[in-house]
Amino acid sequence: MKTKFIKTALCTALPMVLASSFAHAGEACGKVTIADMNWSSATLIANVDRFILEHGYGCDAELVPGDTMPTGASMIEKSEPDVAPEMWSNSLKEALDKGVAEKRLRYAGNSLSDGGEEGFWVPVYMVEKDPSLATIEGIKKNAKLFKHPEDPDLSAFYGCPAGWNCQISSGNLFNALHLDESGFEIIDPGSGAGLAGAIAKAYERQEPWFGYYWAPTSVLGKYEMVKVDFGSGVNKDEFVNCTTSENCDDPKVTMYPPSLVQTVTTESFASKAPAAYDYLSKRSFTNQQMNGLLAWMEDNQADGEVAMEYFLVEHEDIWTKWVSADVAAKVKDAL
């Protein structure tokens, strides 16, 4: 009878102990708000974080609408949301640094391990035929390859759409490289879709193309491009003080420095949920990985949630390196 009583007591108590343990884990992490930014890579990362924090760490995770400037300001002033998964921090670096110094925020890690990428590009099939086209000198010597759609006497350089910040930097670098002296003229594609369409059209016809683009994007996931080497290296001071300025009268040649893309959290979240914070400090994508995921999203018209499921199912080799075996098992069970 005594043995039977002990077994019965254990069977009764064990579920209560486990329930208490899971409840404690949830309380330790608690409610977590995650900024769901309005572009594809950011919404993918936000959904991945929500799923892993909820199922792997017992957090009560919720997505909230976000955008770079308002999210950054709200995190600094109100300590909400708790997590900004993909913050292009150069645009408000001074304010974020102040928030970190005042122990309101923490930089968890880099969302994109190699940073946001910009440059002048040509299709890989051109470089395979003539490796010199991977350099700006090779581009200038072969300017006639890049036929202008409206003027046969000129060569085409596809610039950043009018009104975008990158129109300033790409225009200044066009002048610094003296591309006009080689017969190039800047073509305004009219929109981001117009610029993407110009690359797609050239690729489908295997025609020459030369112009500005950035990563991570679905376009560079679909179409393999080579970034043209200016032979200058990166001069960050020049880029910050002149290349990106409308009042840059004498621009010098510099490659684009990588843009810092970080995961930012509030100090309160990092303090109360160190295990969850540790995951965010390890979670990072390369541009190549993200380009491929963005291409998949576009091809399948997938939103962030659908793309998250695809990523977690098809790319265990990536995300399981960010978490412990125990957390990975919980996430897989949830899937």
Phi, psi and omega per residue, in radians:
M1 nan -0.710 -3.114
K2 -1.106 -0.773 3.127
T3 -1.063 -0.753 3.137
K4 -1.084 -0.676 3.140
F5 -1.129 -0.762 -3.135
I6 -1.082 -0.765 3.138
K7 -1.082 -0.732 -3.134
T8 -1.128 -0.731 3.135
A9 -1.102 -0.728 3.121
L10 -1.120 -0.768 -3.137
C11 -1.087 -0.595 3.131
T12 -1.314 -0.693 -3.036
A13 -1.360 -0.589 -3.024
L14 -1.008 -0.856 3.102
P15 -1.029 -0.610 3.130
M16 -1.172 -0.699 3.122
V17 -1.129 -0.792 3.139
L18 -1.109 -0.749 3.133
A19 -1.081 -0.727 3.109
S20 -1.098 -0.687 -3.138
S21 -1.112 -0.803 -3.139
F22 -1.169 -0.666 3.117
A23 -1.105 -0.705 3.132
H24 -1.117 -0.708 3.120
A25 -1.088 -0.716 3.122
G26 -1.132 -0.713 3.125
E27 -1.125 -0.676 -3.113
A28 -1.062 -0.678 3.110
C29 -1.528 -0.805 3.091
G30 1.234 -2.781 -3.136
K31 -1.351 2.287 -3.129
V32 -2.231 2.185 3.070
T33 -1.796 2.338 -3.051
I34 -2.149 2.220 -3.136
A35 -1.234 2.129 3.094
D36 -1.755 1.609 -3.087
M37 -1.218 2.791 -2.969
N38 -1.630 0.675 2.964
W39 -2.396 2.812 -2.861
S40 -1.085 -0.816 -3.092
S41 -1.131 -0.681 -3.112
A42 -1.196 -0.709 -3.139
T43 -1.231 -0.556 3.047
L44 -1.102 -0.882 -3.111
I45 -1.096 -0.703 3.139
A46 -1.057 -0.743 3.139
N47 -1.200 -0.656 3.062
V48 -1.086 -0.800 3.128
D49 -1.078 -0.763 -3.139
R50 -1.022 -0.819 -3.075
F51 -1.162 -0.790 -3.105
I52 -1.222 -0.716 3.116
L53 -1.144 -0.675 -3.133
E54 -1.219 -0.906 -3.009
H55 -1.564 -0.426 -3.131
G56 -1.646 -0.485 -3.039
Y57 -2.166 0.071 3.083
G58 1.243 0.371 3.130
C59 -1.389 2.647 2.973
D60 -1.618 1.409 -2.957
A61 -1.582 2.396 -3.102
E62 -2.428 2.382 3.060
L63 -1.518 2.421 3.060
V64 -2.263 2.577 -3.137
P65 -1.035 2.533 -3.139
G66 -2.675 2.858 3.010
D67 -2.703 2.788 -2.925
T68 -0.918 -1.058 -3.022
M69 -1.189 -0.905 -3.126
P70 -1.138 -0.614 3.118
T71 -1.162 -0.780 3.121
G72 -1.047 -0.788 -3.135
A73 -1.115 -0.736 -3.124
S74 -1.158 -0.670 3.122
M75 -1.132 -0.688 -3.127
I76 -1.234 -0.781 -3.015
E77 -1.503 -0.625 -3.010
K78 -2.077 -0.042 -3.077
S79 1.026 0.637 3.048
E80 -2.650 2.507 -0.047
P81 -1.191 3.053 -3.104
D82 -1.333 -0.563 -3.020
V83 -2.362 2.314 2.942
A84 -1.993 1.759 -2.984
P85 -1.162 -0.565 -3.089
E86 -2.360 1.531 -3.102
M87 -1.832 1.997 3.050
W88 -1.376 1.529 -2.835
S89 -1.313 -0.268 3.134
N90 -1.063 -0.503 -3.062
S91 -1.258 -0.331 3.061
L92 -2.538 0.721 -3.042
K93 -1.062 -0.735 -3.096
E94 -1.060 -0.779 -3.133
A95 -1.175 -0.717 3.130
L96 -1.153 -0.763 3.119
D97 -1.038 -0.682 3.115
K98 -1.135 -0.723 3.105
G99 -1.077 -0.661 3.088
V100 -1.188 -0.779 -3.127
A101 -1.078 -0.589 3.141
E102 -1.533 0.131 3.115
K103 1.032 0.695 2.985
R104 -1.746 -0.528 -3.073
L105 -2.239 2.870 2.956
R106 -2.390 2.507 2.936
Y107 -1.500 1.989 -3.097
A108 -1.375 -0.682 -3.104
G109 2.961 -2.968 -3.123
N110 -1.694 2.119 3.074
S111 -1.101 -0.736 3.073
L112 -1.989 2.012 -3.003
S113 -1.099 -0.570 3.126
D114 -1.803 0.203 3.051
G115 1.318 2.899 3.019
G116 -1.181 2.514 -2.985
E117 -2.148 2.351 3.052
E118 -2.286 2.764 3.103
G119 3.015 -3.131 2.986
F120 -1.746 2.364 -2.954
W121 -2.273 2.726 2.963
V122 -2.353 2.710 3.124
P123 -1.143 2.568 -3.093
V124 -1.092 -0.552 -3.105
Y125 -1.140 -0.438 3.086
M126 -1.272 -0.736 -3.125
V127 -1.205 -0.574 3.095
E128 -1.116 -0.583 3.100
K129 -1.394 -0.632 -3.107
D130 -2.518 1.681 -3.096
P131 -1.002 -0.377 -3.132
S132 -1.146 -0.342 -3.122
L133 -1.286 -0.043 3.019
A134 -1.467 -0.013 3.132
T135 -2.108 2.689 -3.115
I136 -1.187 -0.542 3.094
E137 -1.153 -0.693 3.090
G138 -1.133 -0.655 3.098
I139 -1.099 -0.807 -3.118
K140 -1.097 -0.739 -3.121
K141 -1.166 -0.438 -3.104
N142 -1.989 0.547 -3.063
A143 -0.973 -0.577 -3.088
K144 -1.108 -0.328 3.104
L145 -1.124 -0.548 -2.988
F146 -1.639 1.375 -2.995
K147 -1.156 2.313 3.077
H148 -1.276 2.336 -3.076
P149 -1.189 -0.286 -3.069
E150 -2.115 -0.329 -3.075
D151 -2.366 1.889 -3.093
P152 -1.118 -0.283 3.140
D153 -1.512 -0.118 -3.123
L154 -2.024 2.861 3.074
S155 -1.962 2.642 -2.991
A156 -1.755 2.236 2.926
F157 -2.099 2.065 -3.121
Y158 -1.490 1.973 -3.077
G159 -1.592 -3.091 3.086
C160 -1.314 2.504 -3.126
P161 -0.996 2.545 3.137
A162 -1.032 2.399 3.118
G163 1.652 -0.274 3.090
W164 -1.486 2.639 3.123
N165 -1.045 -0.612 -3.096
C166 -1.206 -0.220 3.054
Q167 -1.107 -0.622 -3.137
I168 -1.186 -0.895 -3.085
S169 -1.157 -0.745 -3.124
S170 -1.173 -0.629 3.096
G171 -1.174 -0.739 3.113
N172 -1.124 -0.689 3.127
L173 -1.247 -0.599 3.030
F174 -0.994 -0.758 3.136
N175 -1.244 -0.727 -3.122
A176 -1.085 -0.604 -3.127
L177 -1.471 -0.078 -3.136
H178 0.951 0.745 -3.109
L179 -1.175 -0.431 3.099
D180 -1.122 -0.543 3.136
E181 -1.197 -0.347 3.076
S182 -1.651 0.069 3.065
G183 1.733 0.097 -3.125
F184 -1.421 2.582 2.990
E185 -2.280 2.467 3.118
I186 -1.323 2.245 3.056
I187 -1.814 2.180 3.061
D188 -1.474 2.035 -3.102
P189 -1.292 -0.161 3.079
G190 1.559 -0.542 -3.118
S191 -2.904 2.957 3.055
G192 -1.088 -0.670 3.115
A193 -1.141 -0.641 3.113
G194 -1.130 -0.702 3.126
L195 -1.173 -0.773 3.099
A196 -1.096 -0.691 3.135
G197 -1.128 -0.615 3.121
A198 -1.128 -0.699 3.103
I199 -1.164 -0.797 -3.121
A200 -1.052 -0.754 -3.133
K201 -1.098 -0.782 3.131
A202 -1.095 -0.717 -3.106
Y203 -1.146 -0.758 -3.134
E204 -1.072 -0.570 -3.116
R205 -1.723 -0.035 -3.090
Q206 0.967 0.757 -3.126
E207 -1.753 2.812 3.071
P208 -1.120 2.570 3.072
W209 -2.690 2.452 3.133
F210 -2.539 2.233 -3.141
G211 3.099 -3.035 -3.120
Y212 -1.524 2.486 2.923
Y213 -2.774 3.073 -3.052
W214 -2.472 2.907 3.112
A215 -2.458 2.657 0.158
P216 -1.478 2.438 3.099
T217 -2.603 2.739 3.085
S218 -1.142 -0.540 -3.112
V219 -1.065 -0.836 3.136
L220 -1.322 -0.185 2.980
G221 -1.384 -0.581 -3.121
K222 -1.502 -0.675 -3.003
Y223 -2.067 2.051 -3.094
E224 -1.300 2.115 -3.108
M225 -2.156 2.743 3.114
V226 -2.015 2.249 3.110
K227 -1.345 2.224 -3.087
V228 -1.291 2.273 -3.140
D229 -1.509 2.121 3.122
F230 -1.393 -0.200 -3.108
G231 1.297 0.306 -3.033
S232 -1.968 -0.322 -2.950
G233 1.238 -2.969 -3.122
V234 -1.833 2.181 3.002
N235 -1.941 1.635 -3.004
K236 -1.119 -0.687 3.126
D237 -1.069 -0.787 3.104
E238 -1.059 -0.760 -3.099
F239 -1.109 -0.813 -3.090
V240 -1.220 -0.729 -2.988
N241 -1.565 -0.367 -3.082
C242 -2.299 -0.922 -3.037
T243 -0.957 -0.670 -3.085
T244 -1.616 0.144 -3.093
S245 -1.856 2.388 3.078
E246 -1.153 -0.419 -3.094
N247 -1.692 0.410 3.128
C248 -1.413 1.762 -3.037
D249 -1.411 -0.496 -3.074
D250 -2.347 1.235 -3.069
P251 -1.169 2.503 3.089
K252 -1.882 2.791 -3.112
V253 -1.330 2.283 3.008
T254 -2.679 2.543 2.972
M255 -1.258 2.761 3.072
Y256 -1.215 2.245 3.012
P257 -1.281 2.621 3.081
P258 -1.100 2.489 3.094
S259 -1.491 2.317 -3.137
L260 -1.267 2.117 3.119
V261 -2.148 1.904 -2.952
Q262 -2.122 2.791 2.941
T263 -1.669 2.169 -3.122
V264 -2.011 2.375 3.067
T265 -2.204 2.858 2.999
T266 -1.345 2.686 3.101
E267 -1.126 -0.640 -3.120
S268 -1.099 -0.730 3.102
F269 -1.136 -0.832 -3.099
A270 -1.047 -0.609 -3.111
S271 -1.304 -0.700 -3.046
K272 -1.458 -0.391 -3.079
A273 -2.305 1.192 -3.064
P274 -1.079 -0.585 3.140
A275 -1.191 -0.749 3.105
A276 -1.147 -0.695 3.093
Y277 -1.085 -0.687 3.128
D278 -1.067 -0.699 3.062
Y279 -1.020 -0.833 -3.107
L280 -1.099 -0.530 3.136
S281 -1.256 -0.371 -3.119
K282 -1.742 -0.346 -3.069
R283 -1.306 1.990 -3.068
S284 -2.693 2.485 3.109
F285 -1.989 2.583 2.932
T286 -1.460 2.809 3.076
N287 -1.065 -0.671 -3.135
Q288 -1.094 -0.761 3.106
Q289 -1.088 -0.806 -3.093
M290 -1.205 -0.672 3.079
N291 -0.974 -0.779 -3.140
G292 -1.124 -0.721 3.129
L293 -1.162 -0.681 3.131
L294 -1.178 -0.635 3.075
A295 -1.117 -0.719 3.104
W296 -1.098 -0.757 3.122
M297 -1.027 -0.758 -3.111
E298 -1.191 -0.788 -3.122
D299 -1.088 -0.578 -3.082
N300 -1.814 0.135 -3.130
Q301 0.839 0.773 -3.050
A302 -1.606 2.435 3.017
D303 -1.496 -3.089 -3.075
G304 -1.077 -0.634 -3.099
E305 -1.228 -0.782 3.117
V306 -1.126 -0.728 3.133
A307 -1.134 -0.626 3.087
M308 -1.052 -0.818 3.132
E309 -1.072 -0.774 3.115
Y310 -1.033 -0.794 -3.112
F311 -1.105 -0.836 -3.078
L312 -1.167 -0.580 3.135
V313 -1.362 -0.786 -2.990
E314 -1.589 -0.253 -3.047
H315 -2.255 0.843 3.087
E316 -1.006 -0.551 -3.106
D317 -1.080 -0.417 3.130
I318 -1.534 -1.023 -2.939
W319 -1.322 -0.454 3.139
T320 -1.182 -0.281 3.074
K321 -1.334 -0.246 -3.104
W322 -1.547 -0.260 -3.000
V323 -2.299 2.919 3.081
S324 -1.292 2.885 3.119
A325 -1.068 -0.634 -3.137
D326 -1.145 -0.791 3.114
V327 -1.161 -0.731 3.120
A328 -1.005 -0.731 3.135
A329 -1.095 -0.734 3.123
K330 -1.114 -0.726 -3.140
V331 -1.146 -0.741 3.125
K332 -1.109 -0.709 3.102
D333 -1.078 -0.707 -3.133
A334 -1.144 -0.580 3.115
L335 -1.180 nan nan
